């Protein structure tokens, strides 16, 4: 079986386009399985209260920095044990209320965990996503919808195959 150069010239770009488009969707298929994990004793501490974090999945004996975010404040540095686990109790920074998160970062590995918290009474926190109340601090929605691109790639690939077969039969 042979394919003419003209047929190959039609088919090659279609196959390449299909591979690029389908490859874009495959890159988002499966998450890593060996990511570190964190849990908190309380995800709604009092203002100025404490939270105990259980961290696991870091490098053995690695230093782990623990920060409270919105305005980044380092609240602890702890060393993981020989299995890569650590437990640490941290006090919430003065003046921090409402929605924040505690981020723990392996200082050698760069591995990161995040636990969302609400400091103080949730009723005192306004809903930033309520209609008409957006203060512009929400992150923008980013990314691409690649379903249409995948369909276009499939169409181009099938079209190229059909052209090659049509030219062969004539």
OpenMM code with the backbone's topology and positions (N, CA, C; nanometers):
from openmm import Vec3, app, unit

residues = "UNK UNK UNK UNK UNK UNK UNK UNK UNK UNK UNK UNK UNK UNK UNK UNK UNK UNK UNK UNK UNK UNK UNK UNK UNK UNK UNK UNK UNK UNK UNK UNK UNK UNK UNK UNK UNK UNK UNK UNK UNK UNK UNK UNK UNK UNK UNK UNK UNK UNK UNK UNK UNK UNK UNK UNK UNK UNK UNK UNK UNK UNK UNK UNK UNK UNK UNK UNK UNK UNK UNK UNK UNK UNK UNK UNK UNK UNK UNK UNK UNK UNK UNK UNK UNK UNK UNK UNK UNK UNK UNK UNK UNK UNK UNK UNK UNK UNK UNK UNK UNK UNK UNK UNK UNK UNK UNK UNK UNK UNK UNK UNK UNK UNK UNK UNK UNK UNK UNK UNK UNK UNK UNK UNK UNK UNK UNK UNK UNK UNK UNK UNK UNK UNK UNK UNK UNK UNK UNK UNK UNK UNK UNK UNK UNK UNK UNK UNK UNK UNK UNK UNK UNK UNK UNK UNK UNK UNK UNK UNK UNK UNK UNK UNK UNK UNK UNK UNK UNK UNK".split()
positions = [
    Vec3(0.0851, -0.1162, 0.0000),
    Vec3(0.0000, 0.0000, 0.0000),
    Vec3(0.0902, 0.1231, 0.0000),
    Vec3(0.0623, 0.2181, -0.0883),
    Vec3(0.1414, 0.3402, -0.0945),
    Vec3(0.0499, 0.4612, -0.0923),
    Vec3(0.1038, 0.5702, -0.0430),
    Vec3(0.0305, 0.6957, -0.0364),
    Vec3(0.1063, 0.7951, -0.1215),
    Vec3(0.0350, 0.8669, -0.2076),
    Vec3(0.1004, 0.9641, -0.2933),
    Vec3(0.1535, 1.0795, -0.2093),
    Vec3(0.2501, 1.1510, -0.2638),
    Vec3(0.3053, 1.2650, -0.1919),
    Vec3(0.1995, 1.3721, -0.1684),
    Vec3(0.1091, 1.3894, -0.2660),
    Vec3(0.0043, 1.4895, -0.2498),
    Vec3(-0.0892, 1.4473, -0.1367),
    Vec3(-0.1243, 1.3189, -0.1278),
    Vec3(-0.2097, 1.2695, -0.0200),
    Vec3(-0.1429, 1.2841, 0.1150),
    Vec3(-0.0118, 1.2560, 0.1188),
    Vec3(0.0621, 1.2712, 0.2440),
    Vec3(0.0690, 1.4179, 0.2845),
    Vec3(0.0810, 1.5066, 0.1854),
    Vec3(0.0869, 1.6496, 0.2148),
    Vec3(-0.0449, 1.6986, 0.2743),
    Vec3(-0.1565, 1.6380, 0.2341),
    Vec3(-0.2864, 1.6756, 0.2889),
    Vec3(-0.3053, 1.6122, 0.4265),
    Vec3(-0.2654, 1.4884, 0.4389),
    Vec3(-0.2885, 1.4142, 0.5623),
    Vec3(-0.1987, 1.4604, 0.6774),
    Vec3(-0.0731, 1.4907, 0.6503),
    Vec3(0.0220, 1.5249, 0.7568),
    Vec3(-0.0228, 1.6451, 0.8400),
    Vec3(-0.0623, 1.7585, 0.7776),
    Vec3(-0.1061, 1.8708, 0.8614),
    Vec3(-0.2315, 1.8387, 0.9420),
    Vec3(-0.3226, 1.7602, 0.8846),
    Vec3(-0.4446, 1.7252, 0.9563),
    Vec3(-0.4128, 1.6379, 1.0776),
    Vec3(-0.3237, 1.5424, 1.0602),
    Vec3(-0.2848, 1.4556, 1.1717),
    Vec3(-0.2113, 1.5370, 1.2781),
    Vec3(-0.1222, 1.6268, 1.2361),
    Vec3(-0.0490, 1.7094, 1.3325),
    Vec3(-0.1438, 1.7989, 1.4103),
    Vec3(-0.2407, 1.8599, 1.3414),
    Vec3(-0.3372, 1.9461, 1.4101),
    Vec3(-0.4190, 1.8650, 1.5100),
    Vec3(-0.4612, 1.7457, 1.4684),
    Vec3(-0.5376, 1.6602, 1.5593),
    Vec3(-0.4567, 1.6205, 1.6815),
    Vec3(-0.3299, 1.5876, 1.6611),
    Vec3(-0.2448, 1.5482, 1.7741),
    Vec3(-0.2240, 1.6636, 1.8709),
    Vec3(-0.2020, 1.7835, 1.8172),
    Vec3(-0.1838, 1.8991, 1.9052),
    Vec3(-0.3102, 1.9290, 1.9845),
    Vec3(-0.4234, 1.9228, 1.9169),
    Vec3(-0.5482, 1.9563, 1.9841),
    Vec3(-0.5877, 1.8504, 2.0858),
    Vec3(-0.5720, 1.7239, 2.0510),
    Vec3(-0.6066, 1.6192, 2.1460),
    Vec3(-0.5053, 1.6127, 2.2583),
    Vec3(-0.3816, 1.6446, 2.2300),
    Vec3(-0.2781, 1.6463, 2.3334),
    Vec3(-0.3067, 1.7502, 2.4391),
    Vec3(-0.3690, 1.8634, 2.4014),
    Vec3(-0.4001, 1.9690, 2.4974),
    Vec3(-0.4996, 1.9218, 2.6016),
    Vec3(-0.5910, 1.8337, 2.5635),
    Vec3(-0.6870, 1.7854, 2.6619),
    Vec3(-0.6263, 1.6755, 2.7485),
    Vec3(-0.5343, 1.5982, 2.6961),
    Vec3(-0.4755, 1.4894, 2.7738),
    Vec3(-0.3880, 1.5421, 2.8872),
    Vec3(-0.3315, 1.6609, 2.8728),
    Vec3(-0.2425, 1.7160, 2.9745),
    Vec3(-0.3158, 1.7444, 3.1058),
    Vec3(-0.4470, 1.7559, 3.1007),
    Vec3(-0.5225, 1.7869, 3.2217),
    Vec3(-0.5914, 1.6636, 3.2792),
    Vec3(-0.5547, 1.5465, 3.2325),
    Vec3(-0.6299, 1.4259, 3.2643),
    Vec3(-0.6212, 1.3817, 3.4102),
    Vec3(-0.5022, 1.3616, 3.4647),
    Vec3(-0.4937, 1.2992, 3.5971),
    Vec3(-0.4067, 1.3810, 3.6912),
    Vec3(-0.4485, 1.4003, 3.8155),
    Vec3(-0.3659, 1.4722, 3.9125),
    Vec3(-0.2532, 1.3819, 3.9633),
    Vec3(-0.1531, 1.4451, 4.0220),
    Vec3(-0.0467, 1.3673, 4.0844),
    Vec3(-0.1025, 1.2962, 4.2066),
    Vec3(-0.0540, 1.1765, 4.2297),
    Vec3(-0.1050, 1.0977, 4.3409),
    Vec3(-0.0234, 1.1163, 4.4679),
    Vec3(0.1003, 1.1647, 4.4567),
    Vec3(0.1884, 1.1748, 4.5723),
    Vec3(0.1996, 1.3176, 4.6239),
    Vec3(0.0907, 1.3910, 4.6271),
    Vec3(0.0930, 1.5268, 4.6783),
    Vec3(0.0789, 1.5250, 4.8300),
    Vec3(0.1375, 1.6231, 4.8971),
    Vec3(0.1222, 1.6290, 5.0428),
    Vec3(-0.0215, 1.6644, 5.0800),
    Vec3(-0.0571, 1.6349, 5.2026),
    Vec3(-0.1919, 1.6662, 5.2510),
    Vec3(-0.1816, 1.7394, 5.3842),
    Vec3(-0.2844, 1.8198, 5.4110),
    Vec3(-0.2909, 1.8922, 5.5379),
    Vec3(-0.4336, 1.8904, 5.5877),
    Vec3(-0.4484, 1.8839, 5.7190),
    Vec3(-0.5807, 1.8971, 5.7800),
    Vec3(-0.5658, 1.9870, 5.9014),
    Vec3(-0.6759, 2.0541, 5.9351),
    Vec3(-0.6746, 2.1475, 6.0476),
    Vec3(-0.7713, 2.1005, 6.1545),
    Vec3(-0.7349, 2.1255, 6.2792),
    Vec3(-0.8211, 2.0886, 6.3921),
    Vec3(-0.9482, 2.1726, 6.3928),
    Vec3(-0.9407, 2.2919, 6.3346),
    Vec3(-1.0543, 2.3832, 6.3351),
    Vec3(-1.0412, 2.4747, 6.2138),
    Vec3(-1.1404, 2.4760, 6.1261),
    Vec3(-1.1360, 2.5655, 6.0103),
    Vec3(-1.2133, 2.6942, 6.0367),
    Vec3(-1.2601, 2.7120, 6.1599),
    Vec3(-1.3288, 2.8351, 6.1992),
    Vec3(-1.2811, 2.8779, 6.3390),
    Vec3(-1.1508, 2.9149, 6.3490),
    Vec3(-1.0987, 2.9550, 6.4801),
    Vec3(-1.1493, 3.0940, 6.5195),
    Vec3(-1.1422, 3.1234, 6.6480),
    Vec3(-1.1763, 3.2553, 6.6991),
    Vec3(-1.0689, 3.3546, 6.6543),
    Vec3(-1.1028, 3.4816, 6.6538),
    Vec3(-1.0039, 3.5853, 6.6237),
    Vec3(-0.8910, 3.5725, 6.7255),
    Vec3(-0.7670, 3.5595, 6.6769),
    Vec3(-0.6518, 3.5416, 6.7648),
    Vec3(-0.6389, 3.4009, 6.8203),
    Vec3(-0.7264, 3.3090, 6.7756),
    Vec3(-0.7247, 3.1716, 6.8247),
    Vec3(-0.6157, 3.0879, 6.7599),
    Vec3(-0.6138, 2.9602, 6.7946),
    Vec3(-0.5115, 2.8684, 6.7446),
    Vec3(-0.5733, 2.7565, 6.6617),
    Vec3(-0.4910, 2.7032, 6.5719),
    Vec3(-0.5293, 2.5904, 6.4871),
    Vec3(-0.4137, 2.4911, 6.4893),
    Vec3(-0.4449, 2.3631, 6.5070),
    Vec3(-0.3431, 2.2590, 6.4974),
    Vec3(-0.3505, 2.1983, 6.3586),
    Vec3(-0.2365, 2.1963, 6.2890),
    Vec3(-0.2269, 2.1396, 6.1547),
    Vec3(-0.1581, 2.0043, 6.1599),
    Vec3(-0.2125, 1.9090, 6.0860),
    Vec3(-0.1483, 1.7801, 6.0644),
    Vec3(-0.1029, 1.7782, 5.9197),
    Vec3(0.0268, 1.7672, 5.8985),
    Vec3(0.0869, 1.7722, 5.7651),
    Vec3(0.1485, 1.6374, 5.7329),
    Vec3(0.1355, 1.5941, 5.6079),
    Vec3(0.1922, 1.4654, 5.5692),
    Vec3(0.2278, 1.4690, 5.4209),
    Vec3(0.3286, 1.3925, 5.3826),
    Vec3(0.3667, 1.3816, 5.2426),
    Vec3(0.4845, 1.4684, 5.2038),
    Vec3(0.5516, 1.5262, 5.3024),
    Vec3(0.6701, 1.6068, 5.2751),
    Vec3(0.7937, 1.5175, 5.2754),
    Vec3(0.9085, 1.5752, 5.2416),
    Vec3(1.0341, 1.5008, 5.2449),
    Vec3(1.0691, 1.4685, 5.3906),
    Vec3(1.1323, 1.3538, 5.4155),
    Vec3(1.1740, 1.3206, 5.5522),
    Vec3(1.2653, 1.4293, 5.6102),
    Vec3(1.2363, 1.4719, 5.7316),
    Vec3(1.3148, 1.5691, 5.8079),
    Vec3(1.3207, 1.7079, 5.7432),
    Vec3(1.2319, 1.7357, 5.6499),
    Vec3(1.2303, 1.8648, 5.5803),
    Vec3(1.1713, 1.9747, 5.6693),
    Vec3(1.2252, 2.0947, 5.6588),
    Vec3(1.1670, 2.2120, 5.7251),
    Vec3(1.0443, 2.2545, 5.6441),
    Vec3(0.9357, 2.2860, 5.7142),
    Vec3(0.8109, 2.3263, 5.6491),
    Vec3(0.7724, 2.4637, 5.7037),
    Vec3(0.7592, 2.5612, 5.6137),
    Vec3(0.7151, 2.6941, 5.6531),
    Vec3(0.5635, 2.7002, 5.6525),
    Vec3(0.5047, 2.7578, 5.7568),
    Vec3(0.3590, 2.7674, 5.7689),
    Vec3(0.3217, 2.9150, 5.7693),
    Vec3(0.2410, 2.9558, 5.6706),
    Vec3(0.2017, 3.0958, 5.6544),
    Vec3(0.0503, 3.1088, 5.6537),
    Vec3(0.0003, 3.2175, 5.7115),
    Vec3(-0.1410, 3.2527, 5.6973),
    Vec3(-0.1468, 3.3551, 5.5857),
    Vec3(-0.2355, 3.3296, 5.4899),
    Vec3(-0.2435, 3.4155, 5.3720),
    Vec3(-0.3668, 3.5019, 5.3691),
    Vec3(-0.3584, 3.5947, 5.2980),
    Vec3(-0.4282, 3.7095, 5.2451),
    Vec3(-0.3181, 3.8145, 5.2468),
    Vec3(-0.2745, 3.8505, 5.3654),
    Vec3(-0.1490, 3.9227, 5.3825),
    Vec3(-0.0572, 3.8179, 5.4458),
    Vec3(0.0497, 3.7803, 5.3766),
    Vec3(0.1309, 3.6655, 5.4186),
    Vec3(0.2025, 3.6934, 5.5511),
    Vec3(0.1756, 3.6052, 5.6478),
    Vec3(0.2416, 3.6127, 5.7788),
    Vec3(0.2934, 3.4722, 5.8116),
    Vec3(0.4250, 3.4596, 5.8290),
    Vec3(0.4845, 3.3315, 5.8696),
    Vec3(0.4507, 3.3113, 6.0159),
    Vec3(0.3773, 3.2026, 6.0452),
    Vec3(0.3363, 3.1772, 6.1826),
    Vec3(0.4134, 3.0621, 6.2458),
    Vec3(0.4860, 2.9833, 6.1641),
    Vec3(0.5642, 2.8724, 6.2210),
    Vec3(0.6570, 2.8143, 6.1153),
    Vec3(0.7613, 2.7502, 6.1640),
    Vec3(0.8455, 2.6627, 6.0826),
    Vec3(0.8610, 2.5367, 6.1652),
    Vec3(0.8346, 2.4220, 6.1031),
    Vec3(0.8372, 2.2951, 6.1740),
    Vec3(0.9171, 2.1946, 6.0916),
    Vec3(0.9805, 2.0988, 6.1581),
    Vec3(1.0560, 1.9956, 6.0870),
    Vec3(0.9708, 1.8686, 6.0784),
    Vec3(0.9604, 1.8142, 5.9565),
    Vec3(0.8898, 1.6877, 5.9368),
    Vec3(0.9691, 1.5745, 6.0015),
    Vec3(0.8987, 1.4686, 6.0377),
    Vec3(0.9667, 1.3520, 6.0954),
    Vec3(1.0256, 1.2660, 5.9826),
    Vec3(1.0769, 1.1491, 6.0170),
    Vec3(1.1420, 1.0618, 5.9193),
    Vec3(1.0456, 1.0102, 5.8121),
    Vec3(0.9153, 1.0178, 5.8378),
    Vec3(0.8162, 0.9760, 5.7386),
    Vec3(0.7599, 1.0946, 5.6595),
    Vec3(0.8071, 1.2166, 5.6855),
    Vec3(0.7598, 1.3350, 5.6138),
    Vec3(0.6330, 1.3948, 5.6714),
    Vec3(0.6035, 1.3653, 5.7978),
    Vec3(0.4822, 1.4167, 5.8628),
    Vec3(0.5202, 1.5126, 5.9752),
    Vec3(0.4277, 1.6041, 6.0047),
    Vec3(0.4504, 1.6982, 6.1146),
    Vec3(0.3163, 1.7448, 6.1697),
    Vec3(0.3170, 1.7844, 6.2953),
    Vec3(0.2005, 1.8457, 6.3593),
    Vec3(0.2488, 1.9748, 6.4232),
    Vec3(0.1726, 2.0824, 6.4018),
    Vec3(0.2117, 2.2116, 6.4571),
    Vec3(0.0855, 2.2901, 6.4933),
    Vec3(0.0912, 2.3605, 6.6060),
    Vec3(-0.0183, 2.4478, 6.6469),
    Vec3(0.0247, 2.5916, 6.6209),
    Vec3(-0.0599, 2.6648, 6.5497),
    Vec3(-0.0277, 2.8034, 6.5144),
    Vec3(-0.1378, 2.8968, 6.5636),
    Vec3(-0.0982, 3.0163, 6.6064),
    Vec3(-0.1930, 3.1190, 6.6503),
    Vec3(-0.2208, 3.2115, 6.5327),
    Vec3(-0.3483, 3.2461, 6.5141),
    Vec3(-0.3879, 3.3364, 6.4073),
    Vec3(-0.3347, 3.4768, 6.4361),
    Vec3(-0.2811, 3.5432, 6.3347),
    Vec3(-0.2255, 3.6779, 6.3552),
    Vec3(-0.3314, 3.7771, 6.4033),
    Vec3(-0.2892, 3.8733, 6.4813),
    Vec3(-0.3796, 3.9772, 6.5320),
    Vec3(-0.4404, 4.0534, 6.4154),
    Vec3(-0.5690, 4.0810, 6.4261),
    Vec3(-0.6376, 4.1596, 6.3242),
    Vec3(-0.6889, 4.0795, 6.2059),
    Vec3(-0.6539, 3.9518, 6.1954),
    Vec3(-0.7024, 3.8700, 6.0841),
    Vec3(-0.8430, 3.8200, 6.1161),
    Vec3(-0.9373, 3.8492, 6.0280),
    Vec3(-1.0738, 3.7997, 6.0409),
    Vec3(-1.1224, 3.7538, 5.9046),
    Vec3(-1.2258, 3.6759, 5.9047),
    Vec3(-1.2946, 3.6267, 5.7844),
    Vec3(-1.2109, 3.5256, 5.7074),
    Vec3(-1.2233, 3.5239, 5.5746),
    Vec3(-1.1654, 3.4171, 5.4922),
    Vec3(-1.0164, 3.4364, 5.4685),
    Vec3(-0.9411, 3.3325, 5.5009),
    Vec3(-0.7968, 3.3281, 5.4786),
    Vec3(-0.7617, 3.1828, 5.4473),
    Vec3(-0.6349, 3.1551, 5.4284),
    Vec3(-0.5909, 3.0166, 5.4179),
    Vec3(-0.4531, 3.0022, 5.4789),
    Vec3(-0.4288, 2.8803, 5.5264),
    Vec3(-0.2988, 2.8481, 5.5838),
    Vec3(-0.2257, 2.7645, 5.4796),
    Vec3(-0.1086, 2.8125, 5.4408),
    Vec3(-0.0292, 2.7433, 5.3393),
    Vec3(0.0975, 2.6906, 5.4042),
    Vec3(0.1260, 2.5630, 5.3808),
    Vec3(0.2459, 2.4993, 5.4346),
    Vec3(0.3336, 2.4592, 5.3168),
    Vec3(0.4595, 2.5049, 5.3176),
    Vec3(0.5497, 2.4843, 5.2049),
    Vec3(0.6759, 2.4133, 5.2514),
    Vec3(0.7087, 2.3025, 5.1862),
    Vec3(0.8346, 2.2336, 5.2125),
    Vec3(0.9488, 2.3215, 5.1648),
    Vec3(1.0394, 2.3593, 5.2532),
    Vec3(1.1441, 2.4544, 5.2178),
    Vec3(1.2521, 2.3931, 5.1299),
    Vec3(1.2570, 2.2606, 5.1203),
    Vec3(1.3505, 2.1937, 5.0300),
    Vec3(1.2785, 2.1469, 4.9039),
    Vec3(1.1668, 2.0798, 4.9211),
    Vec3(1.0952, 2.0192, 4.8081),
    Vec3(1.0074, 2.1171, 4.7321),
    Vec3(0.9618, 2.2225, 4.8003),
    Vec3(0.8675, 2.3145, 4.7369),
    Vec3(0.7248, 2.2633, 4.7375),
    Vec3(0.7007, 2.1484, 4.8005),
    Vec3(0.5652, 2.0935, 4.8074),
    Vec3(0.4773, 2.1850, 4.8921),
    Vec3(0.3522, 2.2034, 4.8485),
    Vec3(0.2637, 2.3004, 4.9140),
    Vec3(0.1295, 2.2363, 4.9463),
    Vec3(0.0763, 2.2682, 5.0654),
    Vec3(-0.0607, 2.2329, 5.1012),
    Vec3(-0.1324, 2.3607, 5.1414),
    Vec3(-0.2645, 2.3551, 5.1342),
    Vec3(-0.3445, 2.4730, 5.1689),
    Vec3(-0.4694, 2.4279, 5.2411),
    Vec3(-0.5031, 2.4986, 5.3490),
    Vec3(-0.6260, 2.4740, 5.4237),
    Vec3(-0.7009, 2.6075, 5.4327),
    Vec3(-0.8243, 2.6109, 5.3836),
    Vec3(-0.9064, 2.7308, 5.3927),
    Vec3(-0.9647, 2.7430, 5.5326),
    Vec3(-0.9666, 2.8651, 5.5842),
    Vec3(-1.0216, 2.8901, 5.7170),
    Vec3(-1.1064, 3.0183, 5.7147),
    Vec3(-1.1951, 3.0287, 5.8105),
    Vec3(-1.2705, 3.1517, 5.8359),
    Vec3(-1.2434, 3.1881, 5.9811),
    Vec3(-1.1774, 3.3018, 6.0011),
    Vec3(-1.1401, 3.3448, 6.1359),
    Vec3(-1.2524, 3.4321, 6.1910),
    Vec3(-1.3043, 3.3929, 6.3062),
    Vec3(-1.4127, 3.4682, 6.3690),
    Vec3(-1.5495, 3.4217, 6.3211),
    Vec3(-1.6512, 3.4995, 6.3532),
    Vec3(-1.7899, 3.4660, 6.3205),
    Vec3(-1.8148, 3.4831, 6.1710),
    Vec3(-1.8499, 3.3748, 6.0997),
    Vec3(-1.8754, 3.3858, 5.9557),
    Vec3(-1.9859, 3.4860, 5.9217),
    Vec3(-2.0790, 3.5081, 6.0141),
    Vec3(-2.1870, 3.6040, 5.9885),
    Vec3(-2.1326, 3.7461, 5.9767),
    Vec3(-2.0155, 3.7723, 6.0333),
    Vec3(-1.9560, 3.9056, 6.0249),
    Vec3(-1.8812, 3.9280, 5.8931),
    Vec3(-1.8686, 3.8237, 5.8136),
    Vec3(-1.7948, 3.8333, 5.6873),
    Vec3(-1.8936, 3.8530, 5.5733),
    Vec3(-1.8699, 3.9523, 5.4896),
    Vec3(-1.9607, 3.9731, 5.3772),
    Vec3(-1.9267, 3.8724, 5.2685),
    Vec3(-2.0256, 3.8380, 5.1887),
    Vec3(-2.0079, 3.7444, 5.0780),
    Vec3(-1.9545, 3.8219, 4.9589),
    Vec3(-1.8257, 3.8012, 4.9269),
    Vec3(-1.7630, 3.8747, 4.8168),
    Vec3(-1.8252, 3.8406, 4.6823),
    Vec3(-1.8938, 3.7272, 4.6716),
    Vec3(-1.9524, 3.6881, 4.5447),
    Vec3(-2.0992, 3.7258, 4.5337),
    Vec3(-2.1518, 3.7978, 4.6333),
    Vec3(-2.2920, 3.8380, 4.6267),
    Vec3(-2.3105, 3.9386, 4.5134),
    Vec3(-2.4228, 3.9319, 4.4404),
    Vec3(-2.4451, 4.0242, 4.3292),
    Vec3(-2.4369, 4.1691, 4.3752),
    Vec3(-2.3662, 4.2499, 4.2969),
    Vec3(-2.3551, 4.3918, 4.3261),
    Vec3(-2.2554, 4.4267, 4.4341),
    Vec3(-2.1860, 4.3284, 4.4897),
    Vec3(-2.0927, 4.3560, 4.5990),
    Vec3(-1.9487, 4.3200, 4.5652),
    Vec3(-1.9161, 4.3045, 4.4375),
    Vec3(-1.7806, 4.2666, 4.3996),
    Vec3(-1.6882, 4.3856, 4.4181),
    Vec3(-1.5849, 4.3689, 4.5004),
    Vec3(-1.4913, 4.4781, 4.5238),
    Vec3(-1.3703, 4.4693, 4.4315),
    Vec3(-1.3733, 4.3764, 4.3354),
    Vec3(-1.2652, 4.3648, 4.2380),
    Vec3(-1.1472, 4.2846, 4.2867),
    Vec3(-1.1553, 4.2221, 4.4036),
    Vec3(-1.0416, 4.1465, 4.4555),
    Vec3(-1.0477, 3.9987, 4.4213),
    Vec3(-1.1597, 3.9520, 4.3640),
    Vec3(-1.1676, 3.8122, 4.3249),
    Vec3(-1.0731, 3.7863, 4.2084),
    Vec3(-1.0162, 3.6669, 4.2041),
    Vec3(-0.9295, 3.6304, 4.0933),
    Vec3(-1.0125, 3.6128, 3.9666),
    Vec3(-0.9580, 3.6494, 3.8519),
    Vec3(-1.0323, 3.6318, 3.7269),
    Vec3(-1.0414, 3.4841, 3.6906),
    Vec3(-1.1444, 3.4508, 3.6156),
    Vec3(-1.1588, 3.3157, 3.5637),
    Vec3(-1.0643, 3.3027, 3.4443),
    Vec3(-0.9721, 3.2051, 3.4504),
    Vec3(-0.8763, 3.1876, 3.3415),
    Vec3(-0.8815, 3.0453, 3.2903),
    Vec3(-0.8099, 3.0207, 3.1840),
    Vec3(-0.8069, 2.8877, 3.1249),
    Vec3(-0.8796, 2.8895, 2.9920),
    Vec3(-0.8811, 2.7775, 2.9281),
    Vec3(-0.9434, 2.7691, 2.7967),
    Vec3(-1.0376, 2.6508, 2.7921),
    Vec3(-1.1462, 2.6703, 2.7227),
    Vec3(-1.2370, 2.5592, 2.6946),
    Vec3(-1.1835, 2.4926, 2.5688),
    Vec3(-1.1347, 2.3717, 2.5804),
    Vec3(-1.0691, 2.3068, 2.4669),
    Vec3(-1.1581, 2.2061, 2.3966),
    Vec3(-1.2826, 2.1922, 2.4396),
    Vec3(-1.3726, 2.0973, 2.3748),
    Vec3(-1.3934, 2.1292, 2.2282),
    Vec3(-1.4134, 2.2568, 2.1956),
    Vec3(-1.4319, 2.2979, 2.0565),
    Vec3(-1.3072, 2.2740, 1.9742),
    Vec3(-1.1902, 2.2978, 2.0351),
    Vec3(-1.0650, 2.2726, 1.9641),
    Vec3(-1.0465, 2.1238, 1.9352),
    Vec3(-1.0843, 2.0407, 2.0300),
    Vec3(-1.0728, 1.8963, 2.0086),
    Vec3(-1.1645, 1.8520, 1.8954),
    Vec3(-1.2859, 1.9061, 1.8923),
    Vec3(-1.3792, 1.8714, 1.7847),
    Vec3(-1.3241, 1.9176, 1.6505),
    Vec3(-1.2656, 2.0380, 1.6459),
    Vec3(-1.2076, 2.0881, 1.5207),
    Vec3(-1.0913, 1.9996, 1.4769),
    Vec3(-1.0099, 1.9555, 1.5716),
    Vec3(-0.8989, 1.8660, 1.5379),
    Vec3(-0.9477, 1.7345, 1.4815),
    Vec3(-1.0533, 1.6791, 1.5418),
    Vec3(-1.1098, 1.5539, 1.4914),
    Vec3(-1.1650, 1.5743, 1.3514),
    Vec3(-1.2324, 1.6863, 1.3285),
    Vec3(-1.2876, 1.7163, 1.1973),
    Vec3(-1.1769, 1.7276, 1.0932),
    Vec3(-1.0686, 1.7986, 1.1263),
    Vec3(-0.9565, 1.8120, 1.0338),
    Vec3(-0.8913, 1.6773, 1.0039),
    Vec3(-0.8749, 1.5970, 1.1074),
    Vec3(-0.8140, 1.4647, 1.0879),
    Vec3(-0.9009, 1.3776, 0.9986),
    Vec3(-1.0297, 1.3713, 1.0266),
    Vec3(-1.1199, 1.2901, 0.9445),
    Vec3(-1.1293, 1.3443, 0.8027),
    Vec3(-1.1274, 1.4773, 0.7884),
    Vec3(-1.1308, 1.5376, 0.6554),
    Vec3(-1.0073, 1.5009, 0.5755),
    Vec3(-0.8920, 1.5025, 0.6387),
    Vec3(-0.7688, 1.4644, 0.5703),
    Vec3(-0.7703, 1.3194, 0.5275),
    Vec3(-0.8198, 1.2317, 0.6147),
    Vec3(-0.8292, 1.0895, 0.5798),
    Vec3(-0.9249, 1.0704, 0.4627),
    Vec3(-1.0382, 1.1398, 0.4645),
    Vec3(-1.1361, 1.1276, 0.3562),
    Vec3(-1.0775, 1.1756, 0.2247),
    Vec3(-1.0001, 1.2849, 0.2258),
    Vec3(-0.9381, 1.3344, 0.1025),
    Vec3(-0.8390, 1.2344, 0.0448),
    Vec3(-0.7588, 1.1748, 0.1335),
    Vec3(-0.6611, 1.0765, 0.0875),
    Vec3(-0.7321, 0.9558, 0.0253),
    Vec3(-0.8352, 0.9062, 0.0896),
    Vec3(-0.9078, 0.7902, 0.0360),
    Vec3(-0.9762, 0.8239, -0.0952),
    Vec3(-1.0306, 0.9439, -0.1048),
    Vec3(-1.0985, 0.9845, -0.2270),
    Vec3(-0.9999, 0.9925, -0.3416),
    Vec3(-0.8810, 1.0458, -0.3181),
    Vec3(-0.7809, 1.0573, -0.4241),
    Vec3(-0.7272, 0.9189, -0.4638),
    Vec3(-0.7192, 0.8276, -0.3680),
    Vec3(-0.6723, 0.6914, -0.3989),
    Vec3(-0.7701, 0.6186, -0.4895),
    Vec3(-0.8983, 0.6375, -0.4631),
    Vec3(-0.9975, 0.5622, -0.5406),
    Vec3(-1.0177, 0.6202, -0.6795),
    Vec3(-0.9733, 0.7434, -0.7047),
    Vec3(-0.9933, 0.7990, -0.8386),
    Vec3(-0.8733, 0.7869, -0.9269),
] * unit.nanometer
topology = app.Topology()
chain = topology.addChain("A")
for resn in residues:
    res = topology.addResidue(resn, chain)
    for name in ("N", "CA", "C"):
        topology.addAtom(name, app.Element.getBySymbol(name[0]), res)
